[in-house]
Amino acid sequence: MAITIVTGEIDSGKTAWMQSRAEAEGRVSWLSVKVFAEYEFIGYDLHMTPTGGTIPLARADSAGGAPSDWFRFRRFWFNPEAFTGAQYFFNRQSAADSTFILDEVGPLEMEGKGFAPLLEKLLKSGASLMLSVRPSLVEEAQRRFSFEAHEIVRLPL
């Protein structure tokens, strides 16, 4: 099992870099893709490859309200169905000879929410992982989830 951390500041290209790897190599991935409405950023959708399935993941406060079953964390409202869907998607995969890509392990996961349960399952699976993590959280993520990165890719390259 090898773990690669892809790190860089916001808008450094982590998601695009990971998405290109997922598509080129046919990897199973969970990507947090920015969503815009009339050129205005409104939040993120969870894009899962290789199926191409997409689920609304988070909406910014500035985008207007969120459904009543979503929860708030900092400046975003999160859709719990996205995290449930991500775990369901994982349960349908084979961990054998796979590299899983998870974008992102952030402040929400440091509090044990969001993708934290999925990340714990991924780590237990023994598969290789590629994770996006903000530079300020790289050490904390490794401590919190008890793993050591074999490689750290810092973007922009």
Number of C-alpha atoms within 10 A of each C-alpha: 12 14 20 17 24 26 24 19 14 10 10 14 16 24 22 14 14 22 23 12 15 22 13 9 11 13 19 22 29 29 24 23 19 16 17 12 9 6 7 10 14 19 22 20 20 25 23 24 19 14 10 10 12 17 17 18 24 27 24 19 15 12 15 9 11 17 9 8 11 17 13 15 14 9 11 20 23 24 23 16 14 20 20 15 16 19 17 12 17 19 12 8 11 11 17 10 10 17 22 22 26 26 22 23 20 20 18 15 18 17 10 14 15 23 23 19 14 20 21 13 14 20 17 10 14 15 17 18 20 24 23 24 25 21 16 13 16 19 14 15 19 14 12 14 15 10 13 15 16 10 12 16 14 15 15 12 7
